[in-house]
Amino acid sequence: MADQVLVIGSGGREHALAWKLAQSPHVKKVLVAPGNAGTANSGKISNSAVSINDHAALVKYCKDQKIGLVVVGPEVPLAEGIVDDLTAAGVRCFGPTAKAAQLESSKSFSKAFLDRNGIPTARWKAFTRAEEACAFITSAEFRALVVKASGLAAGKGVIVAANKEEACRAVHEIMQDKSFGAAGETIVVEELLEGEEVSCLCFTDGVTVAPMPPAQDHKRLMDGDRGPNTGGMGAYSPAPQLSKDLLLKIRNSILQKTVDGMRRESIPYMGVLYAGLMLTKDGPKVLEFNCRFGDPECQVILPLLKNDLYEIVQAIIDRKLSGHMPVWYEDRAAVTVVMASEGYPGSYAKGLEITGFSLAKELGLEVFHAGTTIKGGKVVTNGGRVLTVTAIKKDLVSALEEANKGVGVIQFSGAIYRKDIGYRAIAFLKQSRGLTYKDSGVDIAAGNTLVQKIKPLAAATSRPGCNAALGGFAGLFDLKEAGYKDPVLVSGTDGVGTKLKIAQLCNKHNTIGQDLVAMS
């Protein structure tokens, strides 16, 4: 029997979650509260007017409407205990509890947790008095130039200062001028880390960790990482800067270690864990945790998910993730570009008509709405970040080209967007990293596949006395077993390196692709 699912939130992340959940054959309908113009009436997806702040009313709504699953998008409801309250009332809800969500809702809790569990992060100290914070900034033995509001500040509560004077001004803005409200009553002052910043997310049921493809967000408003910080102006995935070895290290030394540490401290963490990392010369270090999908990272990660999101979420709630691991497309890349209102992240106008959705659809793009609403039958702007245009292609270069075409056809007055999302990845891919075996015509993966296919055929021709396997580098042949009196023969073949040496010694390279007996 198909379920009705409720998604909590109104941004591009929630539109992407609803879009992916609606693809499941187990899902009859996806309701989004409060939703936006993109989720208002789109196939299985529609909006709900239920209050997400009144948890008792929300429980009643879920039971009346026979909601089988609630998926929480943003961080504020998680920090306010929405999962605790719905779960206690018997409503299945996806996301961490309020205590577990402290990894995001309290920077001071998160930093102390990292230190307790030996997870690499920047050096830091928390303060509740501005003068003490400024004294620390002035006297610290490291560059204490990152000032963070400890509480939730919609992804904007971090100031990276250029010098000590600027850092102290940031302290006063947060603590005395209340630029982030109550979120800045406690601040964290951190060491400035240098390197490439990436987002590594995972699904977890409190025991098993299932990493997602790494992504990179672009926080600055304008091209070239200029202008003020925002909630995010675009993202891409996967991030090619992270090798498989580095991803394994991040999984084991950060993601798994975090989940294990929370369980040891009797605060099991279930849901999506997002680690914002800096790839320093000393290895990856945690900048921050988020306790949900990032926005706009969600809009590039979910399109790369091959299997059923609904099944994965249900398995996490049942603590059976190990039997329902996510599968990702490895031959695709996704880029999303945010279109924002003129004036964002400051004040901006609302109610401006948006056009061009059908043209974007013709280009094969996914448009995920955020700050939009319907007024007089038209889609109009209703927020700072208005929508995201996502392209899914075979590589990042073509995905960026297509996404940029999309922001060219979608129009509203004063639209702001970046044209260089993914520029770091493209620069990385263009770097010369030397000639590979495959570049030179030796496809090791294809060779290994061929060997596996013909192994049984070769084994069927084995004679008595032969002890060798196809694909190995040596073998034995006992002549006595074949009726001869001679001793055992030993032969071996070496790899490309030895073949090259022989070719150079003989000054003969036209047979280098053939097997050469290099040892006897």
KEZAKOL-184848 format. One record per residue (C-alpha): residue in one letter; x, y, z. Coordinates in steps of 0.25 Angstrom, whole numbers, plus 2048, in hexadecimal, padded with zeros to 3 digits. Layout:
N
aXYZ/...
This chain:
520
m800800800/a80680E7FC/d809818807/q805827808/v81282E80C/l81383C812/v82084480F/i822850819/g82885D813/s827867808/g834867801/g83B8617F5/r8408567FE/e832852801/h82D8537F3/a83984A7EF/l8358407FA/a8278407F6/w82B83E7E7/k8338327EB/l82982C7F5/a81E82D7EA/q8268247E1/s8248187EB/p81980E7E7/h81780D7F6/v81281C7F7/k80481F7F3/k80582E7F6/v80F8387FB/l80A844804/v814850806/a812859812/p812865810/g818862802/n81A86C7F6/a81486E7E8/g81C8627E3/t8168597ED/a80885F7EC/n8028557E1/s80C84C7DA/g80883E7D8/k8088377E5/i80D8437EC/s80484E7F3/n8058587FE/s7FF85780C/a7FB863815/v7FD85B822/s80586282C/i81385C82E/n81686483B/d80A85E843/h80F850845/a80284B84B/a7FA85083F/l80484A836/v80283D83D/k7F383D83B/y7F584182D/c7FE83682A/k7F482C830/d7E8832829/q7EE83281C/k7F582481E/i80382A81C/g80C81E81B/l81982581C/v81E83381F/v82B838819/v831845820/g83984E817/p83E85A81F/e84685B82C/v83D864834/p83185A836/l83C84F839/a842857844/e83485A84A/g83184B84B/i828848840/v82D83A83E/d82C83784D/d81E83C84E/l819835842/t820828845/a81B828853/a80D82984D/g80F81D844/v812825837/r81E82082F/c82782C82D/f83582D826/g83F83582D/p84883683A/t842839847/a84384784D/k84F842856/a85683C84A/a853849842/q85C85184B/l86784D842/e86285883A/s859861843/s86586384D/k873866847/s879865855/f872857858/s87885384A/k88685784C/a88785185A/f881844854/l88C844849/d897846854/r89183B85D/n891831851/g89E83584B/i89883983E/p8A1844837/t89C852837/a8A1860838/r8A6865846/w89C86D84D/k89687385A/a88787785D/f884885864/t87788B86A/r87E89986C/a8838A1860/e8908A7868/e89589986B/a89389585D/c89B8A1857/a8A689F862/f8A789085D/i8A789584E/t8B389E851/s8BB894859/a8B8887853/e8C587F84E/f8BD87C841/r8B5885837/a8A888683F/l8A188D833/v894884832/v88888983A/k87C88183B/a86E883842/s86C87684A/g85D875847/l85687383A/a85787F830/a85187A823/g85F87681E/k86488481F/g86A88582D/v87988482A/i882890827/v89088D822/a898899825/a8A489E81E/n8AC8A382A/k8AA8A483A/e8A38B1839/e8998AC830/a8978A0838/c8948A8844/r88A8B183D/a8838A4839/v8828A0848/h87C8AD84B/e8728AC83F/i86E89F844/m86D8A0853/q86A8AF855/d8638B3848/k85B8A6848/s85D8A4839/f85989583A/g850897846/a85088D851/a859884849/g86488D84C/e86388D85B/t86E88385B/i879884851/v88487A84C/v892880848/e89987783F/e8A7875838/l8A787982A/l8A986D822/e8AE86D813/g8AB864808/e89F85F7FF/e89185F806/v888853803/s87B84D808/c87B83E80B/l86D83980F/c86882B813/f85C823817/t85D81C824/d85481482D/g85C816839/v86680B836/t86880A827/v86D81581F/a86A816810/p87282280A/m86C82A7FE/p8748307F3/p87C83C7F8/a87784A7F4/q87C8587F4/d8748647F7/h8778727F3/k87387C7FF/r8788897F9/l86D8917F1/m8768947E5/d87F88D7DB/g88D88B7DF/d8888897EE/r8868987F0/g87C8A07F7/p87489C804/n87188E80A/t864888806/g85C87B809/g8638767FC/m86387A7EE/g86586D7E7/a86B85F7E9/y8718537E1/s8738457E3/p87B83C7E3/a8878447E7/p89383E7E0/q89D8447E9/l89B8397F3/s8A182C7EF/k89B81E7F3/d8A681D7FE/l8A382B804/l894827804/l89781B80B/k89F822815/i89382C817/r889821819/n89281A823/s89882582B/i88D83082B/l87F82A827/q88081C82D/k887822839/t87D82D83B/v87182383B/d879819844/g87C82484E/m86D82984E/r86981B851/r87381985C/e86E826863/s860820862/i85B82A858/p85982184C/y85982983F/m850825833/g84D82C827/v85683481E/l864839823/y86B84481C/a87984781E/g87F854819/l88E851817/m89A858814/l8A585080D/t8B1856814/k8C0851811/d8BE84981E/g8B2842819/p8A3845819/k89E84C826/v88F84F82A/l88A85D828/e87C85B82C/f87185082D/n863852827/c85884882C/r85184781E/f85384980F/g85A85580B/d85385F802/p8578607F6/e85F8537F8/c85384B7F9/q84F84F7EB/v85C8497E5/i85D83D7EE/l84F8377ED/p84F8377DD/l85B82D7DE/l8548237E7/k8508177DF/n84780F7E9/d83B8137F1/l83C81E7FB/y82F81A802/e83580C804/i84281280A/v83B81B813/q832810818/a83E80781A/i845812823/i83981382C/d83880482D/r848804830/k84A7FB824/l85280481B/s85D7F9819/g8527F1811/h84E7FD809/m85A804805/p8598107FB/v85E80E7ED/w86481A7E5/y86581C7D6/e87481D7D3/d8738227C5/r86C82F7C8/a86F83C7CE/a8658477D3/v8668567D4/t85C85F7DA/v85C86F7D8/v8548777E2/m84C8837DD/a84A88D7E8/s84289A7E9/e8498A87E7/g84E8AD7F4/y85089F7FA/p85689C805/g8518AA809/s8428AF807/y83B8AB7FA/a82E8AD7F3/k8248A27F2/g81889F7E8/l8208A07DB/e81B8977D0/i82488B7CC/t8248867BE/g82B87B7B6/f82886E7BD/s8238677B0/l83086B7A9/a8398657B4/k8308587B4/e8338577A5/l8428587A8/g84184C7B1/l8438547BE/e83D8527CB/v83985F7D2/f83785E7E1/h82F86A7E7/a8338717F4/g82E87F7F6/t82287E7ED/t81387F7EE/i8078807E5/k7FF88D7E4/g7F488F7DA/g7F78827D3/k8068877D1/v8138827D7/v81988D7DF/t8258907E7/n82388E7F6/g83188D7FC/g8408907FB/r8448847F5/v8398827EA/l83C8757E3/t84886B7DF/v84A8667D1/t8508587D1/a8578517C5/i85A8427C5/k86483E7BB/k8708357B8/d87A83E7BE/l87B84B7C5/v87F8547B9/s8738507B1/a86A8517BE/l86F85F7C1/e86D8637B2/e85E85E7B3/a85B8657C0/n8608727BB/k8578707AF/g84B86E7B9/v84E87B7C1/g84E8827B3/v84087E7B0/i83A8807BE/q83788E7C0/f8328987CB/s8368A67CD/g8448A97D4/a84789A7D5/i8558977DA/y85D88A7D8/r86B8857D6/k8718807C9/d87D8797CF/i87786E7D7/g8818627D7/y88D86B7D3/r8968657DD/a8938577D8/i89485A7CA/a8A28607CC/f8A68547D4/l8A184B7C9/k8AA8537BF/q8B68517C7/s8C18487C1/r8C383C7CA/g8CC8347C1/l8C98297B7/t8C181E7BC/y8C180F7B7/k8B38127B1/d8B881E7A9/s8C38167A3/g8BA80B79E/v8BB8027AA/d8AD8007B0/i8B07F87BD/a8A17F77C1/a89D7F27B3/g8A97E87B4/n8A57E37C1/t8967E17BC/l89B7D97B1/v8A47D07BA/q8987CD7C3/k8907C97B7/i89A7BF7B1/k8A07BA7BE/p8967AE7BD/l8997AB7AF/a8A87AB7B2/a8A77A27BE/a8A07987B6/t8AC7967AD/s8B57937B9/r8BE7877B8/p8C377E7C4/g8CF7857CB/c8CB7937C8/n8C979C7D4/a8C67AA7CE/a8BA7B37CD/l8B67BD7C2/g8B97CB7C6/g8C47C77D0/f8D37CB7CF/a8D97BD7D0/g8D77AE7CF/l8DC7A07D1/f8DD7957C8/d8E17877CD/l8E677F7C1/k8E57727C9/e8D67737CA/a8D67747BB/g8DE7677BA/y8EC76E7B8/k8F876D7C1/d8FD77B7C1/p8FC7847CD/v8F178E7D0/l8F179A7C7/v8EE7A87CD/s8EA7B47C4/g8E57C27C7/t8E07CE7C0/d8E27DC7C4/g8DA7E97C2/v8DB7F57B9/g8E77FB7C1/t8F07EF7BD/k8EB7EE7AF/l8EF7FD7AD/k8FD7FA7B3/i8FF7EE7A9/a8F97F779D/q9038027A1/l90F7F87A2/c90B7F2795/n9077FF78E/k8FB7F8789/h8ED7FE78D/n8E47F9783/t8E17EC78A/i8DF7F2798/g8D07EF799/q8D37E0798/d8D77D77A4/l8E57D67A6/v8EC7CB7AF/a8F47D47B9/m8F97C97C3/s8FD7BB7C2/
